[in-house]
Amino acid sequence: MENEIRADGTICDLNYLSEMLGARKPLIKGIMDTFLEQIPVELSSMNEAIATTDYQSVKRYAHSMKSSVSILGITLLSPVLSEMESLGLAGTNMERIKELNVTLHWVCKEAMAELEAVKGDYI
Amino acid sequence: MKMKNMIDIFIVEDNKILSQTLKADIETTFAQKDVRIHLFESGGECIERFSKEKPPIVILDYHLDSKKAGAMDGIKVLDKLKKENSDVDVIMLTSEDNIAIAIKSFHHGASDYIVKSETQYKKINNSLFHLIKMREAKREAKRYKRLAVSFFLCISLIVVSIVVMQVFAPFLLR
């Protein structure tokens, strides 16, 4: 997994948003703020789905989070969430889902720390 | 207050990060036009405001159930919007590249169907560009039609006046 972290050591890639929105930094900051609010809620929902062995909800939340993380360029999570979604759809292998969830939490925590550190540059 | 030629666009998407990014992108791309975006996380919220505001364009997520299982799906919302206003243009947005969903969306009246991917923002903007252009063209066509009708009515009135004068008061035309 460490090999998939970007060359500059960061997890998030904000180039995509910067290219899309140009110099409109307040808009980028707004999206970052929404990410920082939404991701903890989604992670908590995922934990609940796993605790209750709710494969359908695991699939739903993994599916939703794929869109969320791709906007912030967190490519590290694409294969993790895709696998969680597939396992949720198949309704199988909760142990593997739990392993992937650990990775999901770790990467999200690092991503949020990165965004907190840089969002001051987007006022 | 709604300004003349302001274009209201509703976005119905339960993922706030995605809807906010989409809003920011559309506002940036269409900065020269009077575009006003309204965000909704559920079909129910959208339908409530739709009947009051009657926006010409709606961007609608197909699933809408990432937060609440069993939430009204995009097709049901599409049906209700079309029932309220058959003229509304609805762009269906989905993460599944599935021909059956595409056909179903078009069958229920969607104007376009876009798969969520890296190029979704460009595709949505292209779709909006064409829909807005088409609406502007229709508005212009209506205006020209009204002008043409008014012009022919005036000509008809003049001709009828001349004929009436010829018949009843020919001395006026000598």
Contacts between the chains, C-beta under 8 A, distances in Angstrom:
chain1	res1	chain2	res2	distance
A	17	B	21	7.4
A	20	B	21	7.7
A	20	B	24	7.7
A	20	B	25	5.4
A	20	B	28	7.2
A	20	B	121	6.3
A	21	B	24	5.5
A	21	B	25	6.8
A	21	B	28	5.5
A	22	B	28	6.6
A	24	B	24	7.0
A	24	B	28	6.2
A	27	B	24	4.1
A	27	B	27	7.8
A	27	B	28	7.4
A	28	B	24	7.9
A	30	B	20	6.3
A	30	B	24	7.2
A	31	B	17	6.4
A	31	B	20	5.4
A	31	B	21	5.5
A	31	B	24	6.7
A	34	B	16	5.1
A	34	B	17	5.2
A	34	B	20	5.2
A	35	B	17	5.3
A	37	B	16	7.9
A	38	B	15	7.8
A	38	B	16	5.5
A	38	B	17	5.7
A	56	B	69	7.0
A	57	B	69	6.8
A	60	B	65	6.3
A	60	B	66	5.5
A	60	B	69	6.9
A	61	B	66	6.8
A	63	B	63	7.8
A	63	B	66	6.7
A	63	B	95	6.5
A	64	B	14	7.6
A	64	B	15	5.4
A	64	B	66	3.5
A	64	B	67	7.8
A	66	B	95	7.3
A	67	B	15	5.4
A	67	B	17	7.2
A	67	B	18	4.9
A	67	B	95	6.9
A	67	B	116	6.1
A	68	B	15	6.1
A	68	B	17	4.5
A	68	B	18	6.9
A	70	B	118	7.6
A	71	B	17	5.7
A	71	B	18	6.7
A	71	B	21	5.2
A	72	B	17	8.0
